[in-house]
Amino acid sequence: MPELKEIYRLYYENGFSASQVAKVIDRSKAFVLDRLHEMDGPRTIQEGSKLRSSPEYSEKIRITQLGESNSFAKLTSETVLAIRDEYEIALKEGAQKTATQVALAKEYGVKRPTISDIVLYKTWKHI
């Protein structure tokens, strides 16, 4: 079966999770797990842990979670740029840093430390 070969290749050789394999082959995760159990069984906990602790995996996750790709992101790249612009304008006009951050936080529906991290390039560094 070609589908079984593809599941095997993605799961064991490429190190994909069962969920990732399911997305690639457009099937349910349960279907993929059933096929894996029919073959050799899914990876052991130790094998899966080893894959998730590699530097390559960490970098892959870091890249896929940048900015708007992060499932918890409340802001977009455009709003981050707007925040930075508004912050710089406010400071040039003589506004206080913390007061400006508080105002921007209310305007954009985030907390003040989030604004601080954005304007200091601690977060959203990639833009």
N, CA, C and O atoms as a Tinker XYZ file with bonds, in Angstrom:
   508  protein
     1  N      0.836000   -1.194000    0.000000    73     2
     2  CA     0.000000    0.000000    0.000000    64     1     3
     3  C      0.876000    1.251000    0.000000    63     2     4     5
     4  O      1.712000    1.410000    0.890000    81     3
     5  N      0.706000    2.132000   -0.967000    73     3     6
     6  CA     1.522000    3.357000   -1.020000    64     5     7
     7  C      1.311000    4.252000    0.201000    63     6     8     9
     8  O      2.250000    4.891000    0.675000    81     7
     9  N      0.088000    4.298000    0.704000    73     7    10
    10  CA    -0.206000    5.158000    1.848000    64     9    11
    11  C      0.571000    4.710000    3.090000    63    10    12    13
    12  O      1.055000    5.547000    3.853000    81    11
    13  N      0.692000    3.405000    3.295000    73    11    14
    14  CA     1.451000    2.899000    4.436000    64    13    15
    15  C      2.924000    3.263000    4.318000    63    14    16    17
    16  O      3.567000    3.608000    5.310000    81    15
    17  N      3.448000    3.187000    3.119000    73    15    18
    18  CA     4.849000    3.565000    2.898000    64    17    19
    19  C      5.059000    5.040000    3.205000    63    18    20    21
    20  O      6.068000    5.424000    3.797000    81    19
    21  N      4.105000    5.857000    2.800000    73    19    22
    22  CA     4.200000    7.301000    3.054000    64    21    23
    23  C      4.118000    7.591000    4.555000    63    22    24    25
    24  O      4.870000    8.416000    5.073000    81    23
    25  N      3.217000    6.921000    5.238000    73    23    26
    26  CA     3.099000    7.087000    6.694000    64    25    27
    27  C      4.409000    6.685000    7.358000    63    26    28    29
    28  O      4.933000    7.410000    8.203000    81    27
    29  N      4.930000    5.537000    6.976000    73    27    30
    30  CA     6.182000    5.043000    7.547000    64    29    31
    31  C      7.312000    6.049000    7.309000    63    30    32    33
    32  O      8.062000    6.383000    8.227000    81    31
    33  N      7.422000    6.521000    6.075000    73    31    34
    34  CA     8.496000    7.454000    5.721000    64    33    35
    35  C      8.390000    8.748000    6.532000    63    34    36    37
    36  O      9.379000    9.212000    7.100000    81    35
    37  N      7.204000    9.317000    6.583000    73    35    38
    38  CA     7.032000   10.585000    7.301000    64    37    39
    39  C      7.262000   10.421000    8.801000    63    38    40    41
    40  O      7.911000   11.254000    9.434000    81    39
    41  N      6.729000    9.353000    9.355000    73    39    42
    42  CA     6.778000    9.170000   10.806000    64    41    43
    43  C      8.158000    8.749000   11.288000    63    42    44    45
    44  O      8.706000    9.353000   12.209000    81    43
    45  N      8.721000    7.716000   10.671000    73    43    46
    46  CA     9.986000    7.172000   11.158000    64    45    47
    47  C     11.211000    7.862000   10.560000    63    46    48    49
    48  O     12.170000    8.144000   11.279000    81    47
    49  N     11.192000    8.134000    9.270000    73    47    50
    50  CA    12.377000    8.691000    8.629000    64    49    51
    51  C     12.451000   10.211000    8.772000    63    50    52    53
    52  O     13.526000   10.762000    9.006000    81    51
    53  N     11.322000   10.879000    8.633000    73    51    54
    54  CA    11.321000   12.347000    8.727000    64    53    55
    55  C     11.062000   12.845000   10.147000    63    54    56    57
    56  O     11.255000   14.027000   10.429000    81    55
    57  N     10.629000   11.958000   11.043000    73    55    58
    58  CA    10.411000   12.344000   12.430000    64    57    59
    59  C      9.152000   13.157000   12.667000    63    58    60    61
    60  O      9.053000   13.861000   13.672000    81    59
    61  N      8.183000   13.073000   11.755000    73    59    62
    62  CA     6.931000   13.796000   11.930000    64    61    63
    63  C      6.130000   13.163000   13.070000    63    62    64    65
    64  O      6.283000   11.977000   13.365000    81    63
    65  N      5.290000   13.955000   13.696000    73    63    66
    66  CA     4.356000   13.409000   14.688000    64    65    67
    67  C      3.181000   12.786000   13.945000    63    66    68    69
    68  O      3.012000   13.010000   12.747000    81    67
    69  N      2.376000   12.010000   14.649000    73    67    70
    70  CA     1.200000   11.403000   14.028000    64    69    71
    71  C      0.253000   12.477000   13.497000    63    70    72    73
    72  O     -0.352000   12.303000   12.440000    81    71
    73  N      0.124000   13.582000   14.224000    73    71    74
    74  CA    -0.735000   14.681000   13.778000    64    73    75
    75  C     -0.211000   15.306000   12.490000    63    74    76    77
    76  O     -0.984000   15.609000   11.581000    81    75
    77  N      1.101000   15.498000   12.417000    73    75    78
    78  CA     1.691000   16.078000   11.211000    64    77    79
    79  C      1.523000   15.147000   10.018000    63    78    80    81
    80  O      1.222000   15.598000    8.913000    81    79
    81  N      1.716000   13.854000   10.237000    73    79    82
    82  CA     1.521000   12.880000    9.159000    64    81    83
    83  C      0.077000   12.936000    8.672000    63    82    84    85
    84  O     -0.179000   12.921000    7.469000    81    83
    85  N     -0.861000   13.001000    9.611000    73    83    86
    86  CA    -2.285000   13.047000    9.259000    64    85    87
    87  C     -2.591000   14.250000    8.378000    63    86    88    89
    88  O     -3.358000   14.136000    7.422000    81    87
    89  N     -2.006000   15.391000    8.686000    73    87    90
    90  CA    -2.234000   16.588000    7.867000    64    89    91
    91  C     -1.673000   16.410000    6.462000    63    90    92    93
    92  O     -2.308000   16.790000    5.478000    81    91
    93  N     -0.484000   15.832000    6.376000    73    91    94
    94  CA     0.163000   15.659000    5.069000    64    93    95
    95  C     -0.641000   14.723000    4.172000    63    94    96    97
    96  O     -0.824000   15.002000    2.988000    81    95
    97  N     -1.114000   13.628000    4.726000    73    95    98
    98  CA    -1.825000   12.650000    3.893000    64    97    99
    99  C     -3.339000   12.876000    3.898000    63    98   100   101
   100  O     -4.084000   12.105000    3.291000    81    99
   101  N     -3.791000   13.920000    4.574000    73    99   102
   102  CA    -5.201000   14.308000    4.627000    64   101   103
   103  C     -6.077000   13.184000    5.190000    63   102   104   105
   104  O     -7.095000   12.811000    4.607000    81   103
   105  N     -5.653000   12.668000    6.322000    73   103   106
   106  CA    -6.405000   11.651000    7.052000    64   105   107
   107  C     -6.470000   12.069000    8.511000    63   106   108   109
   108  O     -5.837000   13.046000    8.912000    81   107
   109  N     -7.228000   11.333000    9.298000    73   107   110
   110  CA    -7.322000   11.643000   10.723000    64   109   111
   111  C     -6.096000   11.099000   11.459000    63   110   112   113
   112  O     -5.418000   10.186000   10.988000    81   111
   113  N     -5.840000   11.679000   12.610000    73   111   114
   114  CA    -4.741000   11.205000   13.451000    64   113   115
   115  C     -4.998000    9.758000   13.882000    63   114   116   117
   116  O     -4.070000    8.953000   13.958000    81   115
   117  N     -6.250000    9.438000   14.159000    73   115   118
   118  CA    -6.611000    8.071000   14.568000    64   117   119
   119  C     -6.271000    7.075000   13.455000    63   118   120   121
   120  O     -5.784000    5.979000   13.730000    81   119
   121  N     -6.529000    7.456000   12.205000    73   119   122
   122  CA    -6.202000    6.589000   11.073000    64   121   123
   123  C     -4.702000    6.319000   11.038000    63   122   124   125
   124  O     -4.276000    5.176000   10.875000    81   123
   125  N     -3.906000    7.368000   11.189000    73   123   126
   126  CA    -2.447000    7.232000   11.162000    64   125   127
   127  C     -1.984000    6.333000   12.303000    63   126   128   129
   128  O     -1.177000    5.428000   12.090000    81   127
   129  N     -2.484000    6.575000   13.502000    73   127   130
   130  CA    -2.088000    5.759000   14.652000    64   129   131
   131  C     -2.479000    4.289000   14.459000    63   130   132   133
   132  O     -1.727000    3.385000   14.824000    81   131
   133  N     -3.660000    4.065000   13.883000    73   131   134
   134  CA    -4.071000    2.679000   13.613000    64   133   135
   135  C     -3.088000    1.996000   12.665000    63   134   136   137
   136  O     -2.709000    0.845000   12.884000    81   135
   137  N     -2.676000    2.701000   11.613000    73   135   138
   138  CA    -1.727000    2.128000   10.649000    64   137   139
   139  C     -0.370000    1.884000   11.312000    63   138   140   141
   140  O      0.283000    0.879000   11.030000    81   139
   141  N      0.052000    2.781000   12.176000    73   139   142
   142  CA     1.325000    2.604000   12.872000    64   141   143
   143  C      1.279000    1.393000   13.795000    63   142   144   145
   144  O      2.255000    0.649000   13.893000    81   143
   145  N      0.158000    1.195000   14.467000    73   143   146
   146  CA     0.012000    0.034000   15.351000    64   145   147
   147  C      0.023000   -1.261000   14.543000    63   146   148   149
   148  O      0.526000   -2.283000   15.009000    81   147
   149  N     -0.532000   -1.216000   13.336000    73   147   150
   150  CA    -0.529000   -2.402000   12.469000    64   149   151
   151  C      0.893000   -2.756000   12.032000    63   150   152   153
   152  O      1.224000   -3.930000   11.867000    81   151
   153  N      1.731000   -1.731000   11.847000    73   151   154
   154  CA     3.116000   -1.974000   11.427000    64   153   155
   155  C      3.923000   -2.392000   12.654000    63   154   156   157
   156  O      3.734000   -3.489000   13.178000    81   155
   157  N      4.799000   -1.542000   13.103000    73   155   158
   158  CA     5.691000   -1.856000   14.228000    64   157   159
   159  C      5.215000   -1.249000   15.534000    63   158   160   161
   160  O      5.825000   -1.482000   16.577000    81   159
   161  N      4.160000   -0.490000   15.500000    73   159   162
   162  CA     3.752000    0.273000   16.663000    64   161   163
   163  C      4.396000    1.644000   16.602000    63   162   164   165
   164  O      5.432000    1.806000   15.958000    81   163
   165  N      3.809000    2.634000   17.256000    73   163   166
   166  CA     4.387000    3.976000   17.211000    64   165   167
   167  C      5.726000    4.038000   17.950000    63   166   168   169
   168  O      6.117000    3.091000   18.633000    81   167
   169  N      6.404000    5.145000   17.804000    73   167   170
   170  CA     7.682000    5.325000   18.494000    64   169   171
   171  C      7.492000    5.167000   19.994000    63   170   172   173
   172  O      6.419000    5.429000   20.539000    81   171
   173  N      8.558000    4.736000   20.641000    73   171   174
   174  CA     8.516000    4.671000   22.104000    64   173   175
   175  C      8.587000    6.089000   22.656000    63   174   176   177
   176  O      8.923000    7.028000   21.934000    81   175
   177  N      8.276000    6.237000   23.910000    73   175   178
   178  CA     8.354000    7.550000   24.554000    64   177   179
   179  C      9.777000    8.082000   24.474000    63   178   180   181
   180  O      9.986000    9.274000   24.250000    81   179
   181  N     10.748000    7.208000   24.655000    73   179   182
   182  CA    12.149000    7.630000   24.607000    64   181   183
   183  C     12.535000    8.113000   23.213000    63   182   184   185
   184  O     13.246000    9.109000   23.082000    81   183
   185  N     12.075000    7.421000   22.168000    73   183   186
   186  CA    12.378000    7.830000   20.792000    64   185   187
   187  C     11.753000    9.190000   20.485000    63   186   188   189
   188  O     12.395000   10.053000   19.886000    81   187
   189  N     10.512000    9.375000   20.893000    73   187   190
   190  CA     9.843000   10.650000   20.668000    64   189   191
   191  C     10.506000   11.777000   21.433000    63   190   192   193
   192  O     10.657000   12.884000   20.914000    81   191
   193  N     10.899000   11.501000   22.657000    73   191   194
   194  CA    11.573000   12.507000   23.480000    64   193   195
   195  C     12.908000   12.902000   22.867000    63   194   196   197
   196  O     13.277000   14.076000   22.871000    81   195
   197  N     13.624000   11.928000   22.345000    73   195   198
   198  CA    14.911000   12.202000   21.708000    64   197   199
   199  C     14.737000   13.120000   20.501000    63   198   200   201
   200  O     15.542000   14.026000   20.287000    81   199
   201  N     13.684000   12.887000   19.708000    73   199   202
   202  CA    13.422000   13.742000   18.551000    64   201   203
   203  C     13.091000   15.169000   18.986000    63   202   204   205
   204  O     13.545000   16.129000   18.363000    81   203
   205  N     12.300000   15.310000   20.054000    73   203   206
   206  CA    11.871000   16.640000   20.497000    64   205   207
   207  C     12.953000   17.410000   21.236000    63   206   208   209
   208  O     12.802000   18.608000   21.474000    81   207
   209  N     14.041000   16.744000   21.601000    73   207   210
   210  CA    15.091000   17.446000   22.333000    64   209   211
   211  C     16.277000   17.806000   21.437000    63   210   212   213
   212  O     17.292000   18.304000   21.925000    81   211
   213  N     16.156000   17.559000   20.141000    73   211   214
   214  CA    17.265000   17.880000   19.237000    64   213   215
   215  C     17.290000   19.373000   18.923000    63   214   216   217
   216  O     16.240000   20.014000   18.933000    81   215
   217  N     18.452000   19.935000   18.648000    73   215   218
   218  CA    18.542000   21.357000   18.285000    64   217   219
   219  C     17.763000   21.678000   17.008000    63   218   220   221
   220  O     17.201000   22.766000   16.881000    81   219
   221  N     17.731000   20.740000   16.071000    73   219   222
   222  CA    16.998000   20.961000   14.824000    64   221   223
   223  C     15.503000   21.119000   15.101000    63   222   224   225
   224  O     14.845000   21.981000   14.517000    81   223
   225  N     14.976000   20.286000   15.990000    73   223   226
   226  CA    13.557000   20.358000   16.334000    64   225   227
   227  C     13.253000   21.685000   17.030000    63   226   228   229
   228  O     12.252000   22.335000   16.726000    81   227
   229  N     14.113000   22.082000   17.958000    73   227   230
   230  CA    13.906000   23.340000   18.675000    64   229   231
   231  C     13.888000   24.526000   17.714000    63   230   232   233
   232  O     13.054000   25.422000   17.845000    81   231
   233  N     14.797000   24.532000   16.759000    73   231   234
   234  CA    14.853000   25.617000   15.778000    64   233   235
   235  C     13.620000   25.610000   14.878000    63   234   236   237
   236  O     13.081000   26.665000   14.545000    81   235
   237  N     13.183000   24.423000   14.492000    73   235   238
   238  CA    11.987000   24.298000   13.655000    64   237   239
   239  C     10.765000   24.861000   14.390000    63   238   240   241
   240  O      9.964000   25.592000   13.807000    81   239
   241  N     10.634000   24.521000   15.648000    73   239   242
   242  CA     9.517000   25.026000   16.449000    64   241   243
   243  C      9.621000   26.532000   16.623000    63   242   244   245
   244  O      8.619000   27.238000   16.505000    81   243
   245  N     10.820000   27.034000   16.904000    73   243   246
   246  CA    11.015000   28.472000   17.086000    64   245   247
   247  C     10.582000   29.237000   15.844000    63   246   248   249
   248  O      9.900000   30.256000   15.947000    81   247
   249  N     10.969000   28.758000   14.689000    73   247   250
   250  CA    10.639000   29.444000   13.444000    64   249   251
   251  C      9.143000   29.399000   13.174000    63   250   252   253
   252  O      8.564000   30.388000   12.725000    81   251
   253  N      8.510000   28.257000   13.443000    73   251   254
   254  CA     7.077000   28.144000   13.152000    64   253   255
   255  C      6.227000   28.915000   14.150000    63   254   256   257
   256  O      5.031000   29.093000   13.916000    81   255
   257  N      6.797000   29.374000   15.243000    73   255   258
   258  CA     6.030000   30.103000   16.258000    64   257   259
   259  C      6.314000   31.597000   16.261000    63   258   260   261
   260  O      5.914000   32.293000   17.194000    81   259
   261  N      6.993000   32.104000   15.244000    73   259   262
   262  CA     7.316000   33.529000   15.192000    64   261   263
   263  C      6.090000   34.360000   14.834000    63   262   264   265
   264  O      5.296000   33.980000   13.973000    81   263
   265  N      5.949000   35.490000   15.500000    73   263   266
   266  CA     4.938000   36.477000   15.135000    64   265   267
   267  C      3.538000   35.938000   15.036000    63   266   268   269
   268  O      3.049000   35.261000   15.941000    81   267
   269  N      2.892000   36.244000   13.922000    73   267   270
   270  CA     1.498000   35.867000   13.720000    64   269   271
   271  C      1.307000   34.358000   13.628000    63   270   272   273
   272  O      0.195000   33.867000   13.822000    81   271
   273  N      2.360000   33.620000   13.339000    73   271   274
   274  CA     2.267000   32.160000   13.251000    64   273   275
   275  C      1.999000   31.545000   14.611000    63   274   276   277
   276  O      1.487000   30.429000   14.697000    81   275
   277  N      2.339000   32.258000   15.671000    73   275   278
   278  CA     2.112000   31.762000   17.015000    64   277   279
   279  C      0.612000   31.739000   17.276000    63   278   280   281
   280  O     -0.072000   32.744000   17.084000    81   279
   281  N      0.112000   30.610000   17.707000    73   279   282
   282  CA    -1.330000   30.471000   17.909000    64   281   283
   283  C     -1.864000   31.372000   19.020000    63   282   284   285
   284  O     -3.073000   31.586000   19.109000    81   283
   285  N     -0.988000   31.900000   19.863000    73   283   286
   286  CA    -1.425000   32.780000   20.944000    64   285   287
   287  C     -1.254000   34.254000   20.611000    63   286   288   289
   288  O     -1.559000   35.104000   21.447000    81   287
   289  N     -0.782000   34.580000   19.427000    73   287   290
   290  CA    -0.515000   35.969000   19.057000    64   289   291
   291  C     -1.812000   36.771000   19.008000    63   290   292   293
   292  O     -2.795000   36.357000   18.393000    81   291
   293  N     -1.793000   37.920000   19.664000    73   291   294
   294  CA    -2.940000   38.818000   19.634000    64   293   295
   295  C     -2.720000   39.948000   18.636000    63   294   296   297
   296  O     -3.662000   40.642000   18.253000    81   295
   297  N     -1.477000   40.123000   18.222000    73   295   298
   298  CA    -1.132000   41.230000   17.338000    64   297   299
   299  C     -0.655000   40.706000   15.990000    63   298   300   301
   300  O     -0.283000   39.540000   15.853000    81   299
   301  N     -0.673000   41.585000   15.009000    73   299   302
   302  CA    -0.141000   41.258000   13.690000    64   301   303
   303  C      1.135000   42.066000   13.467000    63   302   304   305
   304  O      1.459000   42.965000   14.243000    81   303
   305  N      1.839000   41.740000   12.417000    73   303   306
   306  CA     3.057000   42.486000   12.088000    64   305   307
   307  C      2.738000   43.965000   11.885000    63   306   308   309
   308  O      3.491000   44.836000   12.320000    81   307
   309  N      1.626000   44.238000   11.229000    73   307   310
   310  CA     1.234000   45.627000   10.969000    64   309   311
   311  C      0.972000   46.396000   12.267000    63   310   312   313
   312  O      1.383000   47.548000   12.407000    81   311
   313  N      0.279000   45.745000   13.219000    73   311   314
   314  CA    -0.006000   46.439000   14.476000    64   313   315
   315  C      1.263000   46.655000   15.288000    63   314   316   317
   316  O      1.392000   47.667000   15.978000    81   315
   317  N      2.204000   45.712000   15.214000    73   315   318
   318  CA     3.474000   45.870000   15.936000    64   317   319
   319  C      4.241000   47.069000   15.379000    63   318   320   321
   320  O      4.787000   47.873000   16.134000    81   319
   321  N      4.276000   47.178000   14.059000    73   319   322
   322  CA     4.950000   48.328000   13.438000    64   321   323
   323  C      4.246000   49.632000   13.811000    63   322   324   325
   324  O      4.897000   50.647000   14.057000    81   323
   325  N      2.917000   49.599000   13.851000    73   323   326
   326  CA     2.158000   50.786000   14.238000    64   325   327
   327  C      2.451000   51.169000   15.690000    63   326   328   329
   328  O      2.591000   52.350000   16.008000    81   327
   329  N      2.542000   50.177000   16.563000    73   327   330
   330  CA     2.856000   50.431000   17.973000    64   329   331
   331  C      4.210000   51.106000   18.086000    63   330   332   333
   332  O      4.356000   52.098000   18.801000    81   331
   333  N      5.193000   50.579000   17.388000    73   331   334
   334  CA     6.539000   51.170000   17.445000    64   333   335
   335  C      6.544000   52.597000   16.912000    63   334   336   337
   336  O      7.201000   53.470000   17.478000    81   335
   337  N      5.815000   52.836000   15.825000    73   335   338
   338  CA     5.741000   54.193000   15.267000    64   337   339
   339  C      5.065000   55.154000   16.239000    63   338   340   341
   340  O      5.579000   56.240000   16.509000    81   339
   341  N      3.905000   54.746000   16.764000    73   339   342
   342  CA     3.170000   55.601000   17.702000    64   341   343
   343  C      4.003000   55.889000   18.948000    63   342   344   345
   344  O      3.980000   57.004000   19.470000    81   343
   345  N      4.733000   54.890000   19.420000    73   343   346
   346  CA     5.570000   55.059000   20.607000    64   345   347
   347  C      6.666000   56.091000   20.342000    63   346   348   349
   348  O      6.886000   56.980000   21.165000    81   347
   349  N      7.347000   55.985000   19.219000    73   347   350
   350  CA     8.410000   56.936000   18.873000    64   349   351
   351  C      7.860000   58.349000   18.730000    63   350   352   353
   352  O      8.480000   59.302000   19.202000    81   351
   353  N      6.722000   58.496000   18.094000    73   351   354
   354  CA     6.102000   59.820000   17.925000    64   353   355
   355  C      5.757000   60.415000   19.284000    63   354   356   357
   356  O      6.015000   61.592000   19.540000    81   355
   357  N      5.168000   59.589000   20.158000    73   355   358
   358  CA     4.778000   60.075000   21.488000    64   357   359
   359  C      5.998000   60.535000   22.282000    63   358   360   361
   360  O      5.944000   61.559000   22.963000    81   359
   361  N      7.091000   59.789000   22.200000    73   359   362
   362  CA     8.299000   60.177000   22.936000    64   361   363
   363  C      8.890000   61.466000   22.386000    63   362   364   365
   364  O      9.385000   62.294000   23.151000    81   363
   365  N      8.846000   61.648000   21.067000    73   363   366
   366  CA     9.355000   62.882000   20.456000    64   365   367
   367  C      8.528000   64.087000   20.875000    63   366   368   369
   368  O      9.033000   65.207000   20.953000    81   367
   369  N      7.244000   63.841000   21.145000    73   367   370
   370  CA     6.359000   64.920000   21.590000    64   369   371
   371  C      6.479000   65.178000   23.088000    63   370   372   373
   372  O      5.817000   66.070000   23.619000    81   371
   373  N      7.322000   64.401000   23.773000    73   371   374
   374  CA     7.582000   64.636000   25.185000    64   373   375
   375  C      6.776000   63.792000   26.149000    63   374   376   377
   376  O      6.786000   64.057000   27.351000    81   375
   377  N      6.086000   62.793000   25.661000    73   375   378
   378  CA     5.295000   61.928000   26.541000    64   377   379
   379  C      6.219000   61.026000   27.362000    63   378   380   381
   380  O      7.344000   60.734000   26.957000    81   379
   381  N      5.726000   60.595000   28.512000    73   379   382
   382  CA     6.504000   59.691000   29.349000    64   381   383
   383  C      6.414000   58.266000   28.802000    63   382   384   385
   384  O      5.398000   57.862000   28.236000    81   383
   385  N      7.498000   57.521000   28.985000    73   383   386
   386  CA     7.567000   56.166000   28.434000    64   385   387
   387  C      6.454000   55.272000   28.972000    63   386   388   389
   388  O      5.711000   54.659000   28.205000    81   387
   389  N      6.346000   55.204000   30.301000    73   387   390
   390  CA     5.380000   54.288000   30.907000    64   389   391
   391  C      3.948000   54.697000   30.578000    63   390   392   393
   392  O      3.112000   53.840000   30.289000    81   391
   393  N      3.661000   55.974000   30.618000    73   391   394
   394  CA     2.307000   56.443000   30.301000    64   393   395
   395  C      1.943000   56.110000   28.857000    63   394   396   397
   396  O      0.811000   55.724000   28.567000    81   395
   397  N      2.901000   56.262000   27.965000    73   395   398
   398  CA     2.672000   55.940000   26.559000    64   397   399
   399  C      2.422000   54.452000   26.402000    63   398   400   401
   400  O      1.538000   54.045000   25.648000    81   399
   401  N      3.195000   53.635000   27.108000    73   399   402
   402  CA     3.010000   52.190000   27.028000    64   401   403
   403  C      1.634000   51.778000   27.554000    63   402   404   405
   404  O      0.981000   50.903000   26.986000    81   403
   405  N      1.208000   52.408000   28.629000    73   403   406
   406  CA    -0.109000   52.106000   29.200000    64   405   407
   407  C     -1.203000   52.456000   28.192000    63   406   408   409
   408  O     -2.136000   51.678000   27.990000    81   407
   409  N     -1.089000   53.623000   27.562000    73   407   410
   410  CA    -2.088000   54.053000   26.585000    64   409   411
   411  C     -2.125000   53.110000   25.379000    63   410   412   413
   412  O     -3.199000   52.738000   24.905000    81   411
   413  N     -0.955000   52.734000   24.895000    73   411   414
   414  CA    -0.896000   51.814000   23.752000    64   413   415
   415  C     -1.439000   50.434000   24.122000    63   414   416   417
   416  O     -2.094000   49.780000   23.311000    81   415
   417  N     -1.167000   50.005000   25.334000    73   415   418
   418  CA    -1.669000   48.707000   25.789000    64   417   419
   419  C     -3.198000   48.693000   25.796000    63   418   420   421
   420  O     -3.815000   47.718000   25.367000    81   419
   421  N     -3.802000   49.769000   26.279000    73   419   422
   422  CA    -5.268000   49.861000   26.280000    64   421   423
   423  C     -5.801000   49.881000   24.856000    63   422   424   425
   424  O     -6.791000   49.219000   24.545000    81   423
   425  N     -5.138000   50.647000   23.991000    73   423   426
   426  CA    -5.586000   50.785000   22.604000    64   425   427
   427  C     -5.548000   49.455000   21.850000    63   426   428   429
   428  O     -6.445000   49.158000   21.061000    81   427
   429  N     -4.511000   48.659000   22.095000    73   427   430
   430  CA    -4.340000   47.424000   21.343000    64   429   431
   431  C     -4.777000   46.168000   22.094000    63   430   432   433
   432  O     -4.648000   45.061000   21.572000    81   431
   433  N     -5.287000   46.327000   23.301000    73   431   434
   434  CA    -5.838000   45.195000   24.037000    64   433   435
   435  C     -4.806000   44.200000   24.551000    63   434   436   437
   436  O     -5.057000   42.996000   24.598000    81   435
   437  N     -3.640000   44.718000   24.936000    73   435   438
   438  CA    -2.597000   43.875000   25.516000    64   437   439
   439  C     -2.134000   44.520000   26.816000    63   438   440   441
   440  O     -2.616000   45.593000   27.180000    81   439
   441  N     -1.220000   43.891000   27.508000    73   439   442
   442  CA    -0.709000   44.449000   28.760000    64   441   443
   443  C      0.489000   45.349000   28.500000    63   442   444   445
   444  O      1.150000   45.236000   27.468000    81   443
   445  N      0.763000   46.248000   29.447000    73   443   446
   446  CA     1.846000   47.199000   29.287000    64   445   447
   447  C      3.207000   46.538000   29.076000    63   446   448   449
   448  O      3.975000   47.012000   28.238000    81   447
   449  N      3.544000   45.460000   29.799000    73   447   450
   450  CA     4.840000   44.824000   29.547000    64   449   451
   451  C      4.992000   44.297000   28.113000    63   450   452   453
   452  O      6.099000   44.233000   27.580000    81   451
   453  N      3.873000   43.925000   27.505000    73   451   454
   454  CA     3.910000   43.475000   26.112000    64   453   455
   455  C      4.366000   44.610000   25.210000    63   454   456   457
   456  O      5.202000   44.417000   24.328000    81   455
   457  N      3.811000   45.794000   25.439000    73   455   458
   458  CA     4.206000   46.974000   24.658000    64   457   459
   459  C      5.681000   47.272000   24.898000    63   458   460   461
   460  O      6.417000   47.557000   23.954000    81   459
   461  N      6.117000   47.208000   26.147000    73   459   462
   462  CA     7.514000   47.456000   26.476000    64   461   463
   463  C      8.431000   46.496000   25.734000    63   462   464   465
   464  O      9.445000   46.908000   25.171000    81   463
   465  N      8.072000   45.215000   25.734000    73   463   466
   466  CA     8.879000   44.216000   25.037000    64   465   467
   467  C      8.924000   44.475000   23.530000    63   466   468   469
   468  O      9.952000   44.254000   22.890000    81   467
   469  N      7.826000   44.937000   22.977000    73   467   470
   470  CA     7.780000   45.226000   21.536000    64   469   471
   471  C      8.680000   46.403000   21.188000    63   470   472   473
   472  O      9.470000   46.320000   20.248000    81   471
   473  N      8.571000   47.504000   21.941000    73   471   474
   474  CA     9.364000   48.696000   21.598000    64   473   475
   475  C     10.840000   48.521000   21.922000    63   474   476   477
   476  O     11.685000   49.219000   21.362000    81   475
   477  N     11.158000   47.594000   22.823000    73   475   478
   478  CA    12.561000   47.305000   23.135000    64   477   479
   479  C     13.119000   46.151000   22.291000    63   478   480   481
   480  O     14.259000   45.726000   22.478000    81   479
   481  N     12.302000   45.657000   21.366000    73   479   482
   482  CA    12.688000   44.562000   20.470000    64   481   483
   483  C     13.053000   43.283000   21.218000    63   482   484   485
   484  O     13.904000   42.512000   20.773000    81   483
   485  N     12.402000   43.070000   22.353000    73   483   486
   486  CA    12.581000   41.801000   23.061000    64   485   487
   487  C     11.689000   40.742000   22.433000    63   486   488   489
   488  O     12.022000   39.557000   22.429000    81   487
   489  N     10.560000   41.175000   21.908000    73   487   490
   490  CA     9.670000   40.313000   21.160000    64   489   491
   491  C      9.449000   40.938000   19.786000    63   490   492   493
   492  O      9.724000   42.121000   19.585000    81   491
   493  N      8.965000   40.161000   18.866000    73   491   494
   494  CA     8.750000   40.604000   17.487000    64   493   495
   495  C     10.044000   41.174000   16.897000    63   494   496   497
   496  O     10.017000   42.163000   16.165000    81   495
   497  N     11.170000   40.544000   17.219000    73   495   498
   498  CA    12.472000   40.997000   16.739000    64   497   499
   499  C     12.626000   40.851000   15.242000    63   498   500   501
   500  O     13.384000   41.587000   14.611000    81   499
   501  N     11.912000   39.906000   14.679000    73   499   502
   502  CA    12.062000   39.595000   13.257000    64   501   503
   503  C     11.488000   40.665000   12.323000    63   502   504   505
   504  O     11.705000   40.609000   11.113000    81   503
   505  N     10.759000   41.635000   12.877000    73   503   506
   506  CA    10.243000   42.716000   12.024000    64   505   507
   507  C     10.741000   44.061000   12.499000    63   506   508
   508  O     10.410000   45.087000   11.904000    81   507
